Amino acid sequence: MAAQLQLLAPDMLSETERAQPVAPKTKGSVVLRAQVLLDRANFSSGEIDAAYGQNLHNAIRGYQKANGLQSTGIVDAPTWAVLNTDTAPILISYTILDSDVAGPFNPIPTEWVDKAKMKALGHTSAKEALSEKFQVSPKLLVQLNPGKNFGNAGEDIVVPNVTSTSELPKAVKIIVDQSDLTLSLVDASGKTIAQFPASTGSKYDPLPLGIWKVNGVARNPVFHYNPKLFWDADPGDTKAKIAAGPNNPVGVVWIDLSKEHYGIHGTPEPSTIGKTQSHGCIRMTNWDAAALAQSVVTGVEVLLQE
C-alpha cells in the first residue's frame, strides 16, 4: 500500500486512476484523494485513513447534496468533475519543526484521579501530534513515510495537504443529525457550507432533541469531571479537575449549549468519531471542532434532530 500511496499527487495519477469511482470496499490512493478533496471543501470524513467507511459515505452524500448532485455516497464521474476543480496537490512535503518534537510527550493515564495530577494532557508522541496536525491516522502517516523518524526535527515527510481552499464562512445554524451522525453548518441563505462526522449520545445519555443556542466558545478548556453525570462512573470516583490539552476529555474546544451540561467538543480519540457513543454531548475530531469554533458565535441556533 505504501508504494501505491506515493503516487497520489494529481500530476502522477493517470486519468483512469483519477476517474475510478470511490464506493464501499474501495481503499488506497483514490480514496485518500477523495478524502483530502472533500476535507478541503469542508465536507470532512474525520480522520483520513485511505479507506471507505461510513464517515466518508456521509461526507460524499453531504457534498453531493450541497452541490446539486445525486446523493449516492459514491464518488462517480459527475462528483469527480466538481471535486477536480480543486487542483492543489493532494500530498505535500513537510519538514518536521523543532516545535513538532518539543513535547513534553507523556502517556495519558486511564484513571480520573491520575489524569487530575497532570499539568497538561498533551500529545503522547511526535507521531500523534503530526497525525493530528495533518488530520491523518497514525497508521497511514507511517505508511506514507516508511522508515521515517517522526521525532527528528529536520526530517522531511509526506503528509496530506489539508489546507482548505477557502475560509469557512460564518454559520447562522448548526444541525446535528442523529440518523447519520453528522454535524452541518448552514449559512444565512440556507445553504449547507460544511459537514463533519460526530458522535451524538447513547441509550443512557440520548441526544437532547430540539432547538438550542450556542452560549459561548472555550478554547483549550479545562474539564471538570463530575461522576454524577456519567452513567458508567466507578462508585469510588470523585470530582476532578482535568488540565487542558488535546488529550483532555473534551479536546481543544468546548462549544457550550443552552442545554445545561451539554456541548459540542473535541476528542482525544479521533478514530472513534461517528463510530462510538458519547455521554450525550456532540463529539468531533479536534480539528473539526476547531474549524466549527471559527464559524460560530454566541447565539447561533443549534438544531438537534433524529
Backbone torsions as a table, in degrees:
resi	resn	phi	psi	omega
1	MET	NA	-37.3	-176.8
2	ALA	-60.0	-42.2	-179.3
3	ALA	-63.6	-40.3	-179.9
4	GLN	-64.2	-40.8	-176.6
5	LEU	-68.6	-20.6	176.6
6	GLN	-67.3	-15.8	-176.5
7	LEU	-101.5	29.9	-171.4
8	LEU	-83.4	-23.6	-178.0
9	ALA	-55.5	136.7	-175.6
10	PRO	-52.8	-36.1	-178.1
11	ASP	-75.7	-3.9	179.4
12	MET	-112.1	-4.0	176.3
13	LEU	-94.1	139.3	176.3
14	SER	-71.1	163.0	177.6
15	GLU	-61.0	-35.5	178.5
16	THR	-64.3	-44.0	179.3
17	GLU	-64.7	-39.6	-179.0
18	ARG	-65.8	-27.7	-175.8
19	ALA	-95.9	-2.2	-178.3
20	GLN	-61.5	130.5	178.8
21	PRO	-62.7	144.4	173.5
22	VAL	-104.4	112.5	-172.7
23	ALA	-142.4	173.4	177.3
24	PRO	-49.7	139.2	-179.9
25	LYS	79.2	-5.3	174.6
26	THR	-74.2	143.7	176.0
27	LYS	-153.1	169.1	177.7
28	GLY	98.3	-153.0	-170.3
29	SER	-57.8	-43.9	-175.4
30	VAL	-66.6	-34.6	177.6
31	VAL	-70.7	-43.0	177.3
32	LEU	-59.0	-41.2	178.4
33	ARG	-61.8	-44.7	179.2
34	ALA	-64.1	-42.3	-179.4
35	GLN	-61.3	-43.0	-179.0
36	VAL	-67.4	-44.3	-179.9
37	LEU	-64.0	-41.8	177.4
38	LEU	-64.8	-41.3	179.1
39	ASP	-60.5	-43.8	-179.7
40	ARG	-68.8	-21.4	176.3
41	ALA	-89.5	5.7	178.4
42	ASN	72.6	27.7	172.0
43	PHE	-120.4	85.6	-169.6
44	SER	-77.4	143.4	170.4
45	SER	-106.8	16.3	-179.7
46	GLY	80.7	-137.9	-179.1
47	GLU	-67.4	124.5	-180.0
48	ILE	-74.2	121.9	-173.9
49	ASP	-137.0	2.7	177.7
50	ALA	64.0	26.5	178.1
51	ALA	-136.3	138.8	178.9
52	TYR	-75.8	121.3	176.4
53	GLY	-137.6	-174.3	-175.6
54	GLN	-64.8	-36.4	178.5
55	ASN	-63.3	-39.8	177.3
56	LEU	-68.4	-41.4	176.6
57	HIS	-54.3	-46.2	-179.4
58	ASN	-68.0	-37.1	178.6
59	ALA	-64.4	-42.3	178.6
60	ILE	-62.7	-46.8	-179.7
61	ARG	-60.0	-43.9	179.8
62	GLY	-63.5	-42.6	178.7
63	TYR	-63.9	-43.3	179.7
64	GLN	-61.8	-46.0	-179.5
65	LYS	-62.4	-41.7	-178.9
66	ALA	-68.5	-22.1	-178.0
67	ASN	-108.6	17.3	174.9
68	GLY	70.0	26.2	179.6
69	LEU	-103.4	163.2	175.4
70	GLN	-64.7	125.3	-173.1
71	SER	-86.4	89.9	-174.8
72	THR	-109.4	-20.8	-173.6
73	GLY	80.6	7.7	177.2
74	ILE	-118.7	130.9	175.8
75	VAL	-78.9	96.6	179.7
76	ASP	-98.0	-173.9	-176.2
77	ALA	-58.5	-46.8	178.3
78	PRO	-61.7	-35.1	179.5
79	THR	-71.4	-41.8	175.8
80	TRP	-59.5	-38.2	-177.7
81	ALA	-59.2	-39.0	178.6
82	VAL	-76.8	-44.3	178.7
83	LEU	-59.5	-36.6	-175.6
84	ASN	-72.1	-4.6	173.4
85	THR	-68.7	-18.6	171.7
86	ASP	-88.4	110.3	-173.7
87	THR	-107.2	9.1	178.8
88	ALA	-67.1	154.1	179.6
89	PRO	-56.6	147.4	177.7
90	ILE	-82.7	-42.1	175.5
91	LEU	-113.0	145.7	176.2
92	ILE	-134.1	160.8	174.6
93	SER	-87.4	139.1	179.7
94	TYR	-134.9	132.6	177.0
95	THR	-95.0	120.7	-177.3
96	ILE	-62.0	129.5	-176.5
97	LEU	-91.3	161.1	173.9
98	ASP	-57.1	-39.1	-178.5
99	SER	-66.1	-26.7	179.0
100	ASP	-69.1	-27.0	-174.5
101	VAL	-113.3	7.3	-174.9
102	ALA	-70.9	-31.2	-178.6
103	GLY	67.3	-150.1	3.3
104	PRO	-72.1	147.1	178.6
105	PHE	-110.0	121.3	-177.9
106	ASN	-135.4	147.0	175.1
107	PRO	-65.6	149.9	179.2
108	ILE	-98.9	119.9	179.9
109	PRO	-68.8	162.0	-178.5
110	THR	-90.2	-29.5	-176.5
111	GLU	-82.2	139.7	-179.1
112	TRP	-60.4	-40.1	-178.4
113	VAL	-63.5	-32.3	178.4
114	ASP	-78.3	-37.2	174.8
115	LYS	-58.9	-40.2	-176.7
116	ALA	-65.0	-19.3	179.6
117	LYS	-81.2	-14.2	-176.0
118	MET	-80.2	142.8	178.6
119	LYS	-76.9	-25.3	176.9
120	ALA	-159.2	148.6	176.8
121	LEU	-105.6	74.4	-177.4
122	GLY	-83.5	-170.1	177.7
123	HIS	-68.9	154.4	-178.8
124	THR	-89.4	-14.5	-179.8
125	SER	-162.9	163.6	176.0
126	ALA	-64.8	-35.1	177.9
127	LYS	-61.5	-43.5	178.4
128	GLU	-64.0	-41.7	-179.8
129	ALA	-63.3	-42.7	179.8
130	LEU	-69.8	-37.2	177.8
131	SER	-60.2	-44.1	179.9
132	GLU	-69.5	-37.3	-179.7
133	LYS	-60.8	-36.4	-177.0
134	PHE	-110.3	14.5	169.3
135	GLN	58.8	35.0	-173.6
136	VAL	-122.7	149.0	176.8
137	SER	-67.0	142.9	177.6
138	PRO	-55.2	-36.9	179.4
139	LYS	-62.1	-44.7	-179.6
140	LEU	-69.7	-35.9	177.0
141	LEU	-58.4	-41.5	177.8
142	VAL	-66.6	-41.7	-180.0
143	GLN	-64.0	-32.2	178.0
144	LEU	-75.8	-18.4	-173.2
145	ASN	-135.4	61.9	-178.4
146	PRO	-59.4	131.8	176.4
147	GLY	81.9	-2.0	-178.0
148	LYS	-82.1	147.3	176.0
149	ASN	-103.5	109.1	-175.6
150	PHE	-74.7	-7.0	177.8
151	GLY	-91.9	2.6	-177.2
152	ASN	-101.7	114.0	172.7
153	ALA	-64.5	139.8	-178.1
154	GLY	95.1	-12.3	178.5
155	GLU	-72.0	133.8	176.7
156	ASP	-91.8	127.3	179.3
157	ILE	-128.6	165.3	177.1
158	VAL	-104.5	131.7	-176.2
159	VAL	-139.2	158.1	173.9
160	PRO	-63.3	139.4	177.7
161	ASN	-88.4	87.3	-171.3
162	VAL	-99.0	11.5	176.5
163	THR	-67.3	125.7	-178.2
164	SER	-65.5	145.0	179.9
165	THR	-78.2	-12.7	178.8
166	SER	-149.6	148.8	179.7
167	GLU	-70.8	137.3	-179.6
168	LEU	-68.7	121.7	-179.3
169	PRO	-67.0	168.3	175.9
170	LYS	-71.3	137.4	179.5
171	ALA	-98.1	149.6	175.4
172	VAL	-106.8	-8.3	-177.8
173	LYS	-155.2	140.6	172.1
174	ILE	-111.4	132.6	175.5
175	ILE	-120.0	119.2	174.7
176	VAL	-105.6	118.9	-175.5
177	ASP	-109.5	112.9	-178.5
178	GLN	-70.1	-24.3	-175.8
179	SER	-66.0	-33.6	179.5
180	ASP	-124.9	10.8	176.0
181	LEU	55.2	54.7	177.4
182	THR	-130.0	155.0	171.0
183	LEU	-122.2	125.1	-177.2
184	SER	-118.0	150.3	175.0
185	LEU	-111.0	135.3	-177.5
186	VAL	-120.8	136.5	179.5
187	ASP	-92.1	-176.8	-174.3
188	ALA	-64.2	-22.7	179.3
189	SER	-86.4	-4.1	-177.9
190	GLY	91.1	5.1	-178.8
191	LYS	-85.9	138.4	173.9
192	THR	-76.0	118.6	-175.0
193	ILE	-104.3	-11.9	179.3
194	ALA	-163.3	154.2	176.5
195	GLN	-147.1	138.8	-177.6
196	PHE	-134.2	149.4	172.3
197	PRO	-74.1	150.8	-177.9
198	ALA	-150.1	153.3	168.4
199	SER	-100.7	136.2	-164.2
200	THR	-132.7	47.0	175.2
201	GLY	101.4	-170.6	-178.3
202	SER	-154.3	179.9	178.5
203	LYS	-67.7	-24.0	178.0
204	TYR	-83.1	-34.5	179.7
205	ASP	-130.3	76.1	-175.6
206	PRO	-67.4	153.8	176.3
207	LEU	-58.7	128.2	-179.8
208	PRO	-76.5	90.5	-174.1
209	LEU	-61.7	147.6	178.9
210	GLY	133.4	-169.6	-178.9
211	ILE	-107.5	125.5	-179.7
212	TRP	-127.2	-173.5	178.8
213	LYS	-133.1	156.8	171.5
214	VAL	-80.8	121.4	177.9
215	ASN	-84.1	-29.0	-177.9
216	GLY	168.9	170.0	-178.4
217	VAL	-124.3	127.5	177.0
218	ALA	-117.9	125.0	177.8
219	ARG	-99.4	144.7	-175.1
220	ASN	48.8	57.7	-174.7
221	PRO	-76.8	149.8	166.3
222	VAL	-80.8	143.6	-179.8
223	PHE	-107.8	129.8	178.5
224	HIS	-104.1	104.7	-178.7
225	TYR	-79.1	124.4	176.7
226	ASN	-125.0	106.1	-175.4
227	PRO	-59.2	-22.2	179.7
228	LYS	-66.8	-18.9	-178.5
229	LEU	-95.9	0.8	-177.0
230	PHE	-118.1	115.8	-178.7
231	TRP	-63.8	-26.0	-176.6
232	ASP	-102.2	16.2	179.8
233	ALA	-65.9	145.1	175.3
234	ASP	-69.8	143.1	-177.7
235	PRO	-54.7	-31.3	-177.4
236	GLY	-87.6	-1.0	-178.4
237	ASP	-66.2	145.1	173.4
238	THR	-124.3	168.3	179.0
239	LYS	-59.8	146.4	-178.1
240	ALA	-147.4	145.5	176.4
241	LYS	-103.8	118.6	-174.8
242	ILE	-106.2	125.6	-175.9
243	ALA	-63.3	160.9	-179.3
244	ALA	-70.7	164.3	176.7
245	GLY	145.6	162.6	-178.7
246	PRO	-62.0	-22.8	176.8
247	ASN	-99.2	12.7	168.5
248	ASN	-63.7	148.9	-177.9
249	PRO	-55.1	-26.5	178.4
250	VAL	-109.6	15.4	173.1
251	GLY	66.7	-144.7	-171.8
252	VAL	-96.1	-6.4	-177.4
253	VAL	-143.8	138.9	169.6
254	TRP	-126.1	118.1	175.6
255	ILE	-104.0	106.3	-172.8
256	ASP	-77.0	135.8	178.9
257	LEU	-105.7	159.9	-179.8
258	SER	-69.8	-12.6	171.8
259	LYS	-80.7	118.4	-174.4
260	GLU	-56.5	134.4	178.5
261	HIS	75.1	4.5	-178.2
262	TYR	-113.2	146.1	178.1
263	GLY	-161.2	175.4	172.9
264	ILE	-109.8	130.5	-173.1
265	HIS	-152.3	172.1	177.1
266	GLY	-82.3	-170.8	-176.6
267	THR	-152.3	150.5	173.2
268	PRO	-80.8	-5.1	-176.0
269	GLU	-127.4	77.7	-175.1
270	PRO	-61.2	-27.5	-177.8
271	SER	-68.9	-14.8	-176.6
272	THR	-92.6	-10.0	-174.0
273	ILE	-63.8	132.2	-178.5
274	GLY	76.9	2.0	-176.2
275	LYS	-123.8	-20.2	179.5
276	THR	-128.0	169.0	-177.8
277	GLN	-87.2	166.0	176.7
278	SER	-122.7	178.4	177.3
279	HIS	-90.8	36.6	175.2
280	GLY	104.1	-31.9	178.6
281	CYS	-74.5	174.6	178.7
282	ILE	-103.0	113.8	-178.0
283	ARG	-102.0	141.5	177.8
284	MET	-135.9	168.9	170.2
285	THR	-63.6	155.5	179.7
286	ASN	-57.9	-41.0	-176.8
287	TRP	-71.5	-35.2	177.0
288	ASP	-70.3	-38.7	177.2
289	ALA	-63.5	-38.3	178.2
290	ALA	-65.9	-39.6	177.3
291	ALA	-64.8	-41.5	178.3
292	LEU	-61.0	-42.3	-178.4
293	ALA	-62.0	-29.4	178.7
294	GLN	-74.1	-20.0	-172.0
295	SER	-100.8	-12.0	-175.6
296	VAL	-120.4	157.0	177.0
297	VAL	-133.9	170.2	177.3
298	THR	-55.7	133.9	178.6
299	GLY	99.7	-11.5	179.3
300	VAL	-62.5	136.6	179.7
301	GLU	-72.0	141.0	178.8
302	VAL	-126.5	112.8	177.6
303	LEU	-99.3	118.8	176.5
304	LEU	-105.8	117.2	-173.2
305	GLN	-134.0	161.1	178.2
306	GLU	-82.1	NA	NA
